[in-house]
């Protein structure tokens, strides 16, 4: 990971971009920044990542997490490198602060998730909408991870919008031994609103009522993990296992050896505006996938997945029938060309177009 960054900022280079990341190195929150930064370096950009962190060297690669320290450090960095593009993932409060303390900053806003639609509630949702609107107007260029969201803004007259979805995991993993004692269906994801795992748990309850012995493993946590763990106990779902977080290697082994991969997703704006990284991870595992044809899901899985509605009874029936079948051969989803190298090439052309407008 250290090889992704430069030790010094080369002011002689004409193409410069800074990714301001709020995630730890190696986390999903930093994935786009680290992968795009690495590939842009190879395309001749002076590209670096600034982490918002509680500790570490301030200035080159880290900014303080507290608001006052963050704003001061970012302002100092910007004063030294005012001609760079600055990339922010999602219209967050820190992105808003950045635009205010550095009013001439050339911001690239990356809408990886439309927070103000469903994720926030109450006053937080009102504030989120205000920040979202402001950052949309403030951004020199806008990145979206879904074609639907790009078309949404383009249809409303917003210029300089570019579609850059997620890409396949750049780290090759050699499968380990089978972690399952019997055929098992696997769901992997964040058990937090507004995502649609309730469809799955409702289906699993129906399977239990039908005396089905289908085994299901749920990987991941989130704020609703205690709620669903209690649901499993209260409904005596003996064949359902919530294992929480796993290491990357363990998670990939679970996906690779699964009999069936599960991804319930509803047709709603919050899902149309995002590109779940999970679908690429599932596709890389090459196992059968049960999901719904919503937004970017169909873009990558095409006709190779099994698509259902959001009805839990339909999910229960299809899970039960597919788990009774012999283990399928690997499925090639044809995603080998969906790489971060290709995404960076699109980003490169987009940024050069913005520079020509200056």
Secondary structure by P-SEA (a helix, b strand, c coil): ccccccccccccccbbbbbbcccccccccaaaaaaaaaaaaaaccbbbbbbbcccccccccbbbccaaaaaaaaaaaaaacccbbbbbccccaaaaaaaaaccccbbbbbcccccccccccaaaaaaaaaaaaaaaaaccbbbbccaaaaaaaaaacccbbbbbccccccccccccccccccbbbbbbccccccccaaaaaaaaaaaaaacccbbbbbcccccaaaaaaaaaaaaccccccccccccaaaaaaaaaaccbbbbbbcccaaaaacccaaaaaaaaaccbbbbcccccccccccccbbbbcccaaaaaaaaaaaaacccccccccccccccaaaaaaaaaaaaaaaaaac
